[in-house]
Amino acid sequence: MTVTVDINVLLDVFQQRQPHYAASAQVVSLITAGQLAGVCPAHGLTTLYYLVRKHAAKADAEAAMDRVLRHFQIGNLDTAGWQRGSVACDG
């Protein structure tokens, strides 16, 4: 099964944010173990780096990026993809 992981799930894990840390860590663990295929939206990578770096050392931000790039596919939507998604949300 493939799951798209919101940037907040990753931030919960890398910043150990409560109260969602345990649930988010479980999802990330399933992905890193290969039991789920994880997709991280491309636009979330810069946000992840920025926020981890803002609250921790540069090495921590780089380690977070390495982990995401090693275990997650990076999802990228073109204009048509964004348009399809906004139409689907409008129902």
N, C-alpha and C positions, 0 to 999 in steps of 0.2 A: 504494500500500500504506500502511496506517495502522499505526503502531507506538506502543505505550505505552512511555514512557521513564521508567525508574526514577530517583528523585531522586539516586541515587549517580552516574548517568551525567552528570547536569547538574553535580553538585558536582565531578566529575572535570574537567570543562571549565572551570568558573568559578574553581576553585581550582588548576588545573593539577596535579592529583594524579597521581602516578606509581604504578604502571606502566600505568594504564589511560587516561591522558590522550589518547593518539593515537587509539585505537579509539573512545573516547567522542566526541572532537572530530569524527571522521569521520561518526558518526551524526548529531550536531547539525548539521553542515554540510549533509548531505543534506536535513535538514528545513528549514533556513533557505533552501536553494536551491530548495525546492519539489519535490524529487524523492521525498520521503517526506512523509506527513502524520503529524505527531507529536502525541501526547496526553500531557500531564503530569497526573498525579493531583492533584486539588484540595488534598488534604492535604499535598502536597509543597511547595506554594508558601510557606507560612509557614516550613517547615523550611529551604528554600533561602534565603529572606531572612535568617533568623536566623543560619545558619552562615556565609554569605558576609559578613554584617555583623560577625560575631564575629571573623573573620580578616582583614578588609579595611575600607576606608572605607565610609561610608554610601552615597556615590555609586556605589561598585562594586556594592553590594547592590541599589540601585535600578536600575542598568543591567542587572543580571542579571534582575530581575523584568520590566523593560520588554522585554527580548529574548524571554523565555519567553512573555509575554503576546502579543507581536507574532507569534510564529512557531508557537506550539503551541495546540492546542485544550486546554481544561481539562476533564478528566474528573471527574465527580462521581457517586458511587454513593449511591443511597438505601438504606434498610434492606433492601429486597428484593434489591437488587443485591449487597450484601455477603453476604446469606444464600445466594444462588445461588453466589457465588464460594467460600464456605467449604464448601458441599456438593460442589462440583466438585473442590476440593482433597482432600477426604476420600475421593473416588473411589467 
